């Protein structure tokens, strides 16, 4: 299309910011960053591994 501005793209410009926010939040959640879905489980696994090696 070779268009730079979202307002010139027509109907694509309307859902694009919402799609970007949704994709961004899903990708950050899959990285297991603090506050996202996988972080709590990952911390529990790391704490379990660390406590296992400290005890033995």
DSSP file (Angstrom, degrees, kcal/mol; ACC not computed):
  #  RESIDUE AA STRUCTURE BP1 BP2  ACC     N-H-->O    O-->H-N    N-H-->O    O-->H-N    TCO  KAPPA ALPHA  PHI   PSI    X-CA   Y-CA   Z-CA
    1    1 A X              0   0    0      0, 0.0     3,-0.1     0, 0.0     0, 0.0   0.000 360.0 360.0 360.0 -30.8    0.0    0.0    0.0
    2    2 A X        +     0   0    0      1,-0.2     2,-0.4     2,-0.1     0, 0.0   0.805 360.0 141.0  56.7  33.8    3.0    2.3    0.7
    3    3 A X        -     0   0    0      1,-0.1    -1,-0.2     6,-0.0     6,-0.0  -0.899  33.4-173.4-106.7 136.6    0.9    4.5    3.0
    4    4 A X        +     0   0    0     -2,-0.4     2,-0.4    -3,-0.1    -1,-0.1   0.790  63.3  72.4 -96.7 -33.5    2.6    5.8    6.1
    5    5 A X    >   -     0   0    0      1,-0.1     3,-0.9     2,-0.0     4,-0.4  -0.688  69.3-143.5 -93.8 136.0   -0.4    7.5    7.9
    6    6 A X  G >  S+     0   0    0     -2,-0.4     3,-1.2     1,-0.2     7,-0.3   0.832  98.9  60.9 -65.7 -32.5   -3.1    5.4    9.6
    7    7 A X  G 3  S+     0   0    0      1,-0.3     3,-0.5     2,-0.2    -1,-0.2   0.731 101.6  54.3 -70.0 -18.8   -5.9    7.8    8.6
    8    8 A X  G <  S+     0   0    0     -3,-0.9    -1,-0.3     1,-0.2    -2,-0.2   0.567  92.8  73.4 -86.3  -9.0   -5.1    7.2    4.9
    9    9 A X  S X  S-     0   0    0     -3,-1.2     3,-0.8    -4,-0.4     2,-0.4   0.552  87.5-149.8 -84.8  -7.0   -5.4    3.5    5.2
   10   10 A X  T >   +     0   0    0     -3,-0.5     3,-1.0    -4,-0.3     4,-0.4  -0.618  69.4   6.1  82.0-128.2   -9.2    3.5    5.5
   11   11 A X  T 3> S+     0   0    0     -2,-0.4     4,-0.7     1,-0.2     3,-0.5   0.634 120.9  68.3 -73.1 -15.1  -10.9    0.7    7.5
   12   12 A X  H <> S+     0   0    0     -3,-0.8     4,-1.1     1,-0.2    -1,-0.2   0.803  90.1  64.2 -72.6 -28.0   -7.6   -0.7    8.8
   13   13 A X  H <> S+     0   0    0     -3,-1.0     4,-0.5    -7,-0.3    -1,-0.2   0.751  92.9  63.0 -69.2 -24.0   -6.8    2.3   10.9
   14   14 A X  H  4 S+     0   0    0     -3,-0.5     4,-0.3    -4,-0.4     3,-0.3   0.968 113.5  26.7 -71.4 -53.4   -9.8    1.8   13.2
   15   15 A X  H  X S+     0   0    0     -4,-0.7     4,-2.5     1,-0.2     5,-0.2   0.586  98.9  91.6 -86.0  -6.7   -9.0   -1.6   14.8
   16   16 A X  H  X S+     0   0    0     -4,-1.1     4,-2.5     1,-0.2     5,-0.2   0.889  84.2  47.7 -60.9 -46.1   -5.2   -1.3   14.4
   17   17 A X  H  X S+     0   0    0     -4,-0.5     4,-2.1    -3,-0.3    -1,-0.2   0.886 114.5  48.2 -62.5 -35.5   -4.4    0.3   17.9
   18   18 A X  H  > S+     0   0    0     -4,-0.3     4,-2.3     2,-0.2    -2,-0.2   0.905 111.8  48.9 -68.8 -40.9   -6.6   -2.3   19.6
   19   19 A X  H  X S+     0   0    0     -4,-2.5     4,-2.7     1,-0.2     5,-0.2   0.898 111.1  51.2 -64.8 -40.0   -4.9   -5.1   17.8
   20   20 A X  H  X S+     0   0    0     -4,-2.5     4,-2.5    -5,-0.2    -2,-0.2   0.919 110.9  47.4 -63.5 -44.0   -1.5   -3.7   18.6
   21   21 A X  H  X S+     0   0    0     -4,-2.1     4,-2.3     2,-0.2    -2,-0.2   0.903 113.8  47.8 -64.2 -41.1   -2.3   -3.5   22.3
   22   22 A X  H  X S+     0   0    0     -4,-2.3     4,-2.2     2,-0.2    -2,-0.2   0.932 114.0  46.0 -66.4 -45.6   -3.7   -7.0   22.4
   23   23 A X  H  X S+     0   0    0     -4,-2.7     4,-2.2     1,-0.2    -2,-0.2   0.895 112.9  51.3 -63.0 -40.0   -0.7   -8.5   20.6
   24   24 A X  H  X S+     0   0    0     -4,-2.5     4,-2.2    -5,-0.2    -2,-0.2   0.916 110.7  47.0 -64.5 -44.2    1.7   -6.6   22.8
   25   25 A X  H  X S+     0   0    0     -4,-2.3     4,-2.1     1,-0.2    -1,-0.2   0.884 112.9  49.5 -68.0 -37.6    0.0   -7.8   26.0
   26   26 A X  H  X S+     0   0    0     -4,-2.2     4,-1.7     2,-0.2    -1,-0.2   0.890 111.7  48.4 -67.5 -38.3   -0.1  -11.4   24.8
   27   27 A X  H  X S+     0   0    0     -4,-2.2     4,-0.8     2,-0.2    -2,-0.2   0.886 112.5  47.8 -70.9 -36.7    3.6  -11.3   23.8
   28   28 A X  H  <>S+     0   0    0     -4,-2.2     5,-1.1     1,-0.2     3,-0.5   0.881 110.2  53.3 -68.6 -37.3    4.6   -9.8   27.2
   29   29 A X  H ><5S+     0   0    0     -4,-2.1     3,-1.0     1,-0.2     9,-0.8   0.857 105.6  53.3 -65.9 -34.1    2.6  -12.4   29.0
   30   30 A X  H 3<5S+     0   0    0     -4,-1.7    -1,-0.2     1,-0.2    -2,-0.2   0.710 100.8  61.3 -74.4 -18.0    4.3  -15.2   27.2
   31   31 A X  T 3<5S-     0   0    0     -4,-0.8    -1,-0.2    -3,-0.5    -2,-0.2   0.588 107.1-128.3 -79.5 -10.8    7.7  -13.8   28.2
   32   32 A X  T < 5 +     0   0    0     -3,-1.0    -3,-0.2    -4,-0.4     2,-0.1   0.903  45.1 168.8  62.9  45.3    6.7  -14.3   31.9
   33   33 A X    > < -     0   0    0     -5,-1.1     3,-2.0     1,-0.1     6,-0.4  -0.485  48.4 -73.0 -80.4 158.4    7.5  -10.8   33.0
   34   34 A X  T 3  S+     0   0    0      1,-0.3    -1,-0.1    -2,-0.1     3,-0.1  -0.240 120.9  22.0 -56.4 135.4    6.3   -9.6   36.5
   35   35 A X  T 3  S+     0   0    0      1,-0.3    -1,-0.3    -3,-0.1     2,-0.1   0.369 103.9 103.4  90.2  -4.3    2.6   -9.0   36.6
   36   36 A X  S X> S-     0   0    0     -3,-2.0     3,-0.7    -8,-0.1     4,-0.5  -0.426  86.2 -89.1-106.1-176.9    1.8  -11.2   33.7
   37   37 A X  T 34 S+     0   0    0      1,-0.2     4,-0.4    -2,-0.1     3,-0.3   0.866 116.6  38.3 -66.3 -43.6    0.4  -14.8   33.5
   38   38 A X  T 3> S+     0   0    0     -9,-0.8     4,-2.0     1,-0.2    -1,-0.2   0.511  92.5  86.1 -90.0  -3.2    3.4  -17.0   33.6
   39   39 A X  H <> S+     0   0    0     -3,-0.7     4,-2.5    -6,-0.4     5,-0.2   0.892  85.8  52.0 -69.1 -40.2    5.5  -15.1   36.1
   40   40 A X  H  X S+     0   0    0     -4,-0.5     4,-2.1    -3,-0.3    -1,-0.2   0.925 112.4  45.4 -64.3 -44.6    4.1  -16.6   39.3
   41   41 A X  H  > S+     0   0    0     -4,-0.4     4,-2.2     1,-0.2    -1,-0.2   0.902 112.6  51.3 -65.4 -40.9    4.6  -20.2   38.1
   42   42 A X  H  X S+     0   0    0     -4,-2.0     4,-2.4     1,-0.2    -2,-0.2   0.907 109.6  49.7 -64.8 -40.6    8.1  -19.4   36.9
   43   43 A X  H  X S+     0   0    0     -4,-2.5     4,-2.7     1,-0.2     5,-0.2   0.908 109.8  51.7 -64.0 -41.4    9.1  -17.9   40.2
   44   44 A X  H  X S+     0   0    0     -4,-2.1     4,-2.1     2,-0.2    -2,-0.2   0.896 110.5  48.3 -62.8 -39.9    7.8  -20.9   42.1
   45   45 A X  H  X S+     0   0    0     -4,-2.2     4,-2.3     2,-0.2    -2,-0.2   0.936 112.9  47.5 -65.7 -45.7    9.8  -23.3   39.9
   46   46 A X  H  X S+     0   0    0     -4,-2.4     4,-2.6     1,-0.2    -2,-0.2   0.905 112.4  49.3 -63.2 -40.8   13.0  -21.2   40.4
   47   47 A X  H  X S+     0   0    0     -4,-2.7     4,-2.6     1,-0.2    -1,-0.2   0.884 110.7  51.3 -65.6 -37.2   12.4  -21.0   44.2
   48   48 A X  H  X S+     0   0    0     -4,-2.1     4,-1.8    -5,-0.2    -2,-0.2   0.905 111.6  46.6 -64.7 -41.3   11.9  -24.8   44.3
   49   49 A X  H  X S+     0   0    0     -4,-2.3     4,-2.0     2,-0.2    -2,-0.2   0.924 114.1  47.6 -66.1 -44.3   15.1  -25.4   42.4
   50   50 A X  H  X S+     0   0    0     -4,-2.6     4,-1.7     1,-0.2    -2,-0.2   0.923 113.1  47.5 -64.1 -44.3   17.1  -23.0   44.5
   51   51 A X  H  X S+     0   0    0     -4,-2.6     4,-1.9     1,-0.2    -1,-0.2   0.837 109.4  55.0 -68.4 -30.7   15.7  -24.4   47.8
   52   52 A X  H  X S+     0   0    0     -4,-1.8     4,-2.0    -5,-0.2    -1,-0.2   0.927 111.1  43.6 -63.9 -45.3   16.4  -28.0   46.6
   53   53 A X  H  < S+     0   0    0     -4,-2.0    -2,-0.2     1,-0.2    -1,-0.2   0.761 112.1  53.3 -75.7 -23.5   20.1  -27.2   45.9
   54   54 A X  H  < S+     0   0    0     -4,-1.7    -1,-0.2    -5,-0.2    -2,-0.2   0.888 111.5  45.6 -74.0 -38.6   20.5  -25.3   49.2
   55   55 A X  H  <        0   0    0     -4,-1.9    -2,-0.2     1,-0.2    -1,-0.1   0.890 360.0 360.0 -72.0 -39.6   19.1  -28.2   51.2
   56   56 A X     <        0   0    0     -4,-2.0    -1,-0.2    -5,-0.2    -2,-0.2   0.453 360.0 360.0-101.6 360.0   21.2  -30.9   49.5
